[in-house]
Structures are given as C-alpha cells and as structure tokens.
Amino acid sequence: MHDETVRGDELLAKVLSDRYGADVSSAELVPIGTETINRRVTLSDSRRIFVKQYLSSADLRQAKTAWTMSEFCRNGHVPTPRVWPNQDGEIITRVDGTAWVVTDEMTGRVATGPMTLQRAQYIGLLLGRIHTALASYPPPARIRQTRWRTAPIDTALAATETVLARAIDQHDPQLCRLRGELKQRRDDLQTHVPRLRSGLPDQLVVQAGHADFTRTNLLAQEDVITAVLDFQGETCLPAWELGRAAFDPRTVANSPSWRQRAIRLVGAYLFENPRLPYADVRACARVALLYLLFSLYGATTAEYGLPAPAEVDLRRYWFERQVTIRRLLDELEDIEVALAEIRPGRWDRS
C-alpha cells in the first residue's frame, strides 16, 4: 500500500485538475479503508472534498455498482455523499494505472458510544428508507454470504481452531483469554445453532441492500445521522441488515437500555418500510445472533496491520460481540415477542 500511496500523492493534483477542473490547495490522508487510500482535500476555492484512490487489487466493477447504488439512494432522500462525475461523465476515473472517486465531504463523525434512543430511531428510519428505495433496484450479482444460515457447524468449529493457531503464532498477549472465548464459541455453536436455525422462516426476503450498514459507516452529529457511507453493491437479506443495526454490539454490551434502543430502531424502520414481512422482522434478532456466532472477525488483530488506535477498537469490538452473544442467547424469546408486537405507526411509543 505504501508504494500506491506515494504514487497517489504524486498524481492527486493532476487527476483533479485534468479530469475534474479543480485545483488542490491541501490534502491529508485519512487512515481508514481496506480497498482504498482516502484523502480529505481542500480546493483552491475553499471547497472540501473526499477523494478515494482504489488499490490495484480492488474490484472496480464492484466499486462502480456500489457507487451507483449509493447515488440511487441519495435520490431517495438518503444522505449519501454526492459523487462527482469527471469530465467524461464517469464516476470512476482511471489515470496512469490508478482509479479514483471524488465525492463531497460529509459532515459528522463516527459515533464511538452506544446508540441513544433518538439515534436508534434515526438509524432505523434511514435503513427503512434504503430498503424501500432498493426494493426496486435490480439485485446485484454479488450476494452477501450467509454461512450463518447454511454452513456446516463443523466448518465454523474448524475456523475457531485456525484462529487459535494464528494467535499462538502471533504471540497474542491475550492468548489465555482468547482460548477460553473460543472454547465458549465452540460450545455455543454446537449447543444453540441447530435450534436457532430451526426457528427461522423458510423464506426470507432477498434484495439489494447496503450490506455493511454498521456504526462505522454512519456519520452523526449529536443524534442525527448526517451520512451513510460505503455501500457494498451486494444483494442481501433485509432481516440480516436490520438485526445487525438493531443489535449493535457497542450498544448491547454497554447500555442497560439496549433492548429499548433495538425496539425503537425496528419500529422506526417499519415506519419507512412497512412492506417487510413480519416473519422477517421477528427473525432479525435470531439472524443477528446466528451471524455473530459464525463470525470470528476481531478475534486476532495482528494480520490486519492496523494503526494502534484501530487495533484497540477492533479488540474492543470482539469483546462487545462476545457480550452481545450471551445477552441475545439469554433474552431471545422475550425479544422476539417484543418484535412481533411492533406495528407501523407506533415506532415512537416504545
């Protein structure tokens, strides 16, 4: 990535001048992103923009799909960044073997704490709006994986052993704790997954979705969501996306009122998208739990090469997921009863 960053620094002014008719005053790297090198740029006329330089390994066809969906939702009153077309009208610009996307800079920042009741409501409204808009969008060819729904449990059990071996090789400083957590995960997979799967509806709605609608892709000012970022350009299950948002691990693990926040979010979602079948709504907590059980993201961190603050946050995220699994397992029956009682138009009464 270092060489591509240097190459991008050299080309940035040329790309903006030649392809967008804009002159750079200053630029700063933003240390986020896995497929992109990101920069905040101030132009000579004082406008501020956000510039993504795609790594050479990135799938540009997929990136174009994602940005097209983002623009589609922006036209449906979702606060997504406006993409700048280049002088040829294209949203992805290719220059000397590099690829670029330019957008407006959006206000707000990623919220670091649990959802408040008001923010949960706002998030639910926006996700419902996204799903309503994308219900008429042609489903993308790439489909979000559903290992939690179909993969053999033995596959997940083997993955926990792989994670443990990796942690040993990396001399993980929290190896003893991780060993215990992975043992608990294996027990949970064997004990609970068959029962949880048997309670899912035979059919869940499938459509185009954001596919990564999580806290880190939402910018907020106080309790207002000011931007929805990083559409993935995929087909997914609205129940999965709704469950991930409603049972956000940072909220579940750190707020005594996490159930109230989840119910408020789902109620607000149904205000904007009342067409989602109630079987899908009721299943969203179960889906979120299954997804967490099959995900080992964050168990080890060394392989990601993250800056120190990001590594600390990822370790915290793993811990919060562990807590969330326990709480959802303990209270799933009551949560599903509460979800089944939500009706559109009553989202603000919880």
C-alpha positions as CSV (number, residue, x, y, z in Angstrom):
1,M,0.0,0.0,0.0
2,H,2.9,2.4,0.7
3,D,4.0,2.5,-2.9
4,E,0.4,3.1,-4.1
5,T,0.0,5.9,-1.5
6,V,3.2,7.6,-2.8
7,R,2.0,7.2,-6.4
8,G,-1.4,8.7,-5.4
9,D,0.3,11.7,-3.7
10,E,2.1,12.4,-6.9
11,L,-1.0,12.1,-9.1
12,L,-3.6,13.7,-7.0
13,A,-3.3,17.3,-8.3
14,K,-3.1,16.1,-11.9
15,V,-6.2,13.9,-11.6
16,L,-8.3,16.7,-10.0
17,S,-7.0,19.3,-12.4
18,D,-7.2,17.3,-15.7
19,R,-10.3,15.3,-15.0
20,Y,-12.4,17.5,-12.7
21,G,-11.2,21.0,-13.4
22,A,-10.3,21.5,-9.8
23,D,-7.1,22.8,-8.2
24,V,-5.7,21.4,-4.9
25,S,-4.9,23.7,-2.1
26,S,-4.1,21.0,0.5
27,A,-4.7,17.3,1.2
28,E,-4.5,15.0,4.1
29,L,-4.5,11.2,4.3
30,V,-7.4,9.6,6.3
31,P,-6.2,6.2,7.7
32,I,-9.3,4.2,7.0
33,G,-10.4,1.8,4.3
34,T,-9.3,-1.6,3.1
35,E,-9.5,-1.3,-0.7
36,T,-8.9,2.5,-0.9
37,I,-6.5,5.2,0.1
38,N,-8.5,8.1,1.3
39,R,-7.8,11.8,1.4
40,R,-9.6,14.9,2.6
41,V,-8.8,17.6,0.1
42,T,-9.3,21.4,0.2
43,L,-9.5,23.0,-3.2
44,S,-8.2,26.4,-4.2
45,D,-11.8,27.9,-4.0
46,S,-12.1,26.6,-0.4
47,R,-14.4,23.7,-1.2
48,R,-13.7,20.5,0.7
49,I,-14.0,17.1,-1.0
50,F,-13.2,13.5,-0.2
51,V,-11.1,11.5,-2.6
52,K,-10.8,7.7,-2.8
53,Q,-7.9,6.1,-4.6
54,Y,-8.6,2.5,-5.2
55,L,-5.8,-0.1,-4.6
56,S,-4.7,-2.0,-7.7
57,S,-6.3,-5.2,-6.2
58,A,-9.7,-3.6,-5.9
59,D,-12.7,-4.8,-8.0
60,L,-13.6,-1.7,-9.9
61,R,-16.7,-3.2,-11.4
62,Q,-18.0,-3.9,-7.9
63,A,-17.0,-0.4,-6.8
64,K,-19.0,1.1,-9.7
65,T,-22.0,-1.0,-8.7
66,A,-21.7,0.2,-5.1
67,W,-21.5,3.9,-6.0
68,T,-24.4,3.6,-8.4
69,M,-26.5,2.2,-5.6
70,S,-25.3,5.0,-3.3
71,E,-26.4,7.6,-5.8
72,F,-29.7,5.8,-6.3
73,C,-30.4,6.0,-2.6
74,R,-29.3,9.7,-2.4
75,N,-32.1,10.4,-4.9
76,G,-34.4,8.6,-2.5
77,H,-33.5,11.1,0.3
78,V,-30.8,9.1,2.0
79,P,-27.8,11.3,3.0
80,T,-25.1,9.7,0.9
81,P,-22.0,11.5,-0.4
82,R,-22.7,13.1,-3.8
83,V,-20.3,11.6,-6.4
84,W,-18.5,14.0,-8.7
85,P,-18.7,12.8,-12.3
86,N,-15.5,13.5,-14.2
87,Q,-15.3,15.5,-17.4
88,D,-16.4,12.4,-19.4
89,G,-19.4,11.8,-17.1
90,E,-17.9,8.8,-15.4
91,I,-18.0,8.2,-11.6
92,I,-14.7,6.2,-11.6
93,T,-11.7,7.9,-13.1
94,R,-8.7,6.0,-14.4
95,V,-5.4,7.7,-14.8
96,D,-2.0,6.1,-15.4
97,G,-3.0,2.8,-13.9
98,T,-4.8,4.3,-10.9
99,A,-8.5,4.6,-10.2
100,W,-10.3,7.4,-8.3
101,V,-13.7,8.5,-7.0
102,V,-14.3,12.1,-5.8
103,T,-17.3,13.0,-3.6
104,D,-18.5,15.8,-1.4
105,E,-17.1,15.8,2.1
106,M,-19.9,14.9,4.5
107,T,-20.3,16.5,7.9
108,G,-20.3,14.5,11.2
109,R,-18.2,11.7,12.6
110,V,-18.5,8.1,13.6
111,A,-20.2,7.7,16.9
112,T,-18.0,6.0,19.4
113,G,-20.6,5.3,22.1
114,P,-23.8,3.2,22.4
115,M,-26.9,4.4,20.4
116,T,-29.1,6.8,22.2
117,L,-32.8,6.3,21.8
118,Q,-33.0,9.2,19.3
119,R,-30.1,8.0,17.3
120,A,-31.5,4.5,17.2
121,Q,-34.7,5.9,15.8
122,Y,-32.9,7.9,13.1
123,I,-30.8,4.9,12.1
124,G,-34.0,2.8,11.8
125,L,-35.7,5.4,9.6
126,L,-32.7,5.6,7.3
127,L,-32.3,1.9,6.9
128,G,-36.0,1.5,6.2
129,R,-35.7,4.3,3.6
130,I,-32.7,2.5,2.0
131,H,-34.5,-0.8,1.8
132,T,-37.6,0.8,0.4
133,A,-35.6,2.5,-2.3
134,L,-33.5,-0.6,-3.2
135,A,-36.6,-2.8,-3.3
136,S,-37.0,-1.6,-6.9
137,Y,-33.3,-1.8,-7.7
138,P,-32.0,-4.7,-9.8
139,P,-30.4,-7.2,-7.3
140,P,-26.6,-7.1,-7.8
141,A,-24.8,-10.3,-8.9
142,R,-22.7,-10.4,-5.8
143,I,-24.6,-11.9,-2.9
144,R,-23.7,-11.4,0.8
145,Q,-22.6,-14.7,2.3
146,T,-25.0,-16.5,4.6
147,R,-22.7,-19.0,6.3
148,W,-24.7,-18.5,9.5
149,R,-27.7,-19.9,7.7
150,T,-26.3,-22.8,5.6
151,A,-22.7,-23.7,6.5
152,P,-21.9,-26.9,8.4
153,I,-21.2,-26.3,12.0
154,D,-18.0,-28.3,11.7
155,T,-16.7,-25.6,9.3
156,A,-17.2,-23.0,12.0
157,L,-15.6,-25.2,14.6
158,A,-12.6,-25.7,12.4
159,A,-12.4,-21.9,12.0
160,T,-12.0,-21.4,15.7
161,E,-9.1,-23.8,15.8
162,T,-7.5,-21.8,12.9
163,V,-7.9,-18.6,14.8
164,L,-6.3,-20.1,17.9
165,A,-3.3,-21.4,16.0
166,R,-2.9,-17.9,14.4
167,A,-3.0,-16.3,17.8
168,I,-0.3,-18.7,19.1
169,D,1.9,-18.0,16.1
170,Q,1.5,-14.2,16.6
171,H,2.2,-14.5,20.4
172,D,-1.1,-12.8,21.1
173,P,-0.8,-11.1,24.5
174,Q,-4.3,-12.1,25.4
175,L,-4.0,-15.8,24.4
176,C,-5.3,-17.3,27.6
177,R,-8.5,-15.2,27.5
178,L,-8.9,-15.9,23.8
179,R,-8.5,-19.6,24.3
180,G,-11.4,-19.5,26.8
181,E,-13.6,-17.4,24.5
182,L,-13.1,-19.7,21.6
183,K,-14.0,-22.7,23.7
184,Q,-17.2,-20.9,24.7
185,R,-17.8,-20.2,21.0
186,R,-17.4,-23.9,20.1
187,D,-19.9,-24.8,22.8
188,D,-22.4,-22.2,21.6
189,L,-22.1,-23.4,18.0
190,Q,-22.8,-27.0,18.9
191,T,-25.5,-26.3,21.5
192,H,-27.5,-23.5,20.0
193,V,-27.2,-23.3,16.2
194,P,-29.5,-26.2,15.3
195,R,-32.2,-24.8,17.5
196,L,-31.7,-21.2,16.2
197,R,-31.8,-22.3,12.6
198,S,-34.9,-24.4,13.1
199,G,-36.8,-21.2,14.2
200,L,-36.0,-19.2,11.1
201,P,-38.7,-18.7,8.4
202,D,-38.5,-21.0,5.4
203,Q,-38.1,-17.9,3.2
204,L,-36.6,-14.5,4.0
205,V,-36.8,-11.5,1.7
206,V,-33.7,-11.1,-0.6
207,Q,-33.0,-7.8,-2.3
208,A,-30.3,-5.2,-3.0
209,G,-29.0,-3.7,0.3
210,H,-26.3,-1.6,1.8
211,A,-24.7,-4.8,3.0
212,D,-22.4,-3.1,5.6
213,F,-24.9,-0.8,7.4
214,T,-22.9,-0.6,10.7
215,R,-21.8,2.1,13.1
216,T,-18.5,2.7,11.4
217,N,-20.3,3.6,8.1
218,L,-22.6,6.1,9.6
219,L,-21.6,9.7,10.4
220,A,-23.5,11.5,13.1
221,Q,-23.9,15.0,14.6
222,E,-25.4,14.5,18.1
223,D,-28.3,12.1,17.4
224,V,-28.8,13.0,13.7
225,I,-27.2,10.7,11.1
226,T,-25.6,13.0,8.5
227,A,-24.1,10.5,6.1
228,V,-24.4,6.8,5.1
229,L,-21.1,5.6,3.6
230,D,-19.6,2.7,1.8
231,F,-22.4,0.7,0.1
232,Q,-21.0,-2.7,-0.9
233,G,-23.0,-3.2,-4.1
234,E,-24.5,-6.5,-3.0
235,T,-27.7,-8.5,-2.7
236,C,-28.5,-9.4,0.9
237,L,-31.3,-10.2,3.4
238,P,-33.1,-7.1,4.9
239,A,-33.7,-9.1,8.1
240,W,-29.9,-9.6,8.5
241,E,-29.2,-6.0,7.9
242,L,-32.0,-4.9,10.3
243,G,-30.8,-7.3,13.0
244,R,-27.2,-6.1,12.7
245,A,-28.3,-2.5,13.1
246,A,-30.8,-3.0,15.9
247,F,-28.5,-5.2,18.0
248,D,-25.3,-3.2,17.5
249,P,-22.7,-4.8,19.8
250,R,-21.5,-1.5,21.2
251,T,-25.0,-0.7,22.4
252,V,-25.9,-4.2,23.6
253,A,-22.7,-4.6,25.5
254,N,-22.6,-1.1,27.1
255,S,-26.2,0.2,27.5
256,P,-28.6,-1.1,30.1
257,S,-31.4,0.1,27.8
258,W,-30.2,-1.8,24.7
259,R,-33.5,-3.6,24.3
260,Q,-35.4,-0.4,24.2
261,R,-33.0,1.0,21.6
262,A,-33.4,-2.1,19.5
263,I,-37.2,-2.0,19.6
264,R,-37.2,1.8,18.8
265,L,-34.9,1.2,15.8
266,V,-37.0,-1.6,14.4
267,G,-40.2,0.4,14.9
268,A,-38.8,3.4,13.0
269,Y,-37.6,1.0,10.3
270,L,-41.1,-0.3,9.8
271,F,-42.4,3.3,9.6
272,E,-40.3,3.7,6.4
273,N,-40.5,0.1,5.1
274,P,-43.8,-1.4,6.3
275,R,-43.6,-4.0,3.5
276,L,-41.1,-6.2,5.1
277,P,-43.0,-9.3,6.2
278,Y,-43.4,-9.7,10.0
279,A,-41.8,-13.1,9.9
280,D,-38.6,-11.3,8.7
281,V,-39.0,-8.6,11.4
282,R,-39.4,-11.1,14.2
283,A,-36.5,-13.2,12.9
284,C,-34.0,-10.3,12.8
285,A,-32.6,-10.8,16.3
286,R,-32.2,-14.6,15.7
287,V,-30.4,-13.8,12.4
288,A,-28.1,-11.3,14.1
289,L,-27.3,-13.9,16.8
290,L,-26.5,-16.6,14.2
291,Y,-24.4,-14.1,12.3
292,L,-22.4,-13.3,15.4
293,L,-21.9,-17.0,16.2
294,F,-20.4,-17.7,12.8
295,S,-18.1,-14.6,12.7
296,L,-14.7,-14.6,14.2
297,Y,-13.7,-11.1,13.0
298,G,-11.6,-9.3,15.6
299,A,-10.5,-12.4,17.5
300,T,-7.0,-11.7,16.4
301,T,-5.7,-8.4,15.1
302,A,-2.1,-8.7,14.0
303,E,-2.8,-9.8,10.5
304,Y,-4.7,-6.6,9.6
305,G,-1.7,-4.3,10.1
306,L,-3.9,-1.6,11.7
307,P,-2.8,1.6,13.4
308,A,-2.7,1.2,17.2
309,P,-6.0,3.0,17.9
310,A,-7.8,0.9,15.3
311,E,-6.3,-2.3,16.7
312,V,-7.6,-1.3,20.2
313,D,-11.0,-0.6,18.8
314,L,-11.1,-4.0,17.0
315,R,-10.2,-5.8,20.2
316,R,-13.0,-3.9,21.9
317,Y,-15.4,-4.9,19.1
318,W,-14.6,-8.6,19.6
319,F,-15.2,-8.3,23.3
320,E,-18.5,-6.5,22.7
321,R,-19.6,-9.2,20.3
322,Q,-18.9,-11.8,23.0
323,V,-21.2,-10.0,25.4
324,T,-23.9,-9.5,22.8
325,I,-24.0,-13.2,22.0
326,R,-24.6,-14.0,25.7
327,R,-27.3,-11.4,26.1
328,L,-29.1,-12.4,23.0
329,L,-29.0,-16.0,23.9
330,D,-30.4,-15.2,27.4
331,E,-33.2,-13.0,26.2
332,L,-34.0,-14.1,22.6
333,E,-37.5,-15.4,23.4
334,D,-38.6,-12.1,25.1
335,I,-37.0,-10.1,22.3
336,E,-38.9,-12.0,19.6
337,V,-42.2,-11.4,21.4
338,A,-41.5,-7.7,21.6
339,L,-40.5,-7.6,17.9
340,A,-43.7,-9.4,16.9
341,E,-45.8,-6.7,18.7
342,I,-44.3,-3.7,16.8
343,R,-46.7,-2.2,14.3
344,P,-46.0,0.6,11.7
345,G,-47.1,4.0,13.1
346,R,-46.3,3.1,16.7
347,W,-42.5,3.3,16.4
348,D,-42.2,6.3,18.7
349,R,-44.1,4.8,21.6
350,S,-41.6,2.3,22.9
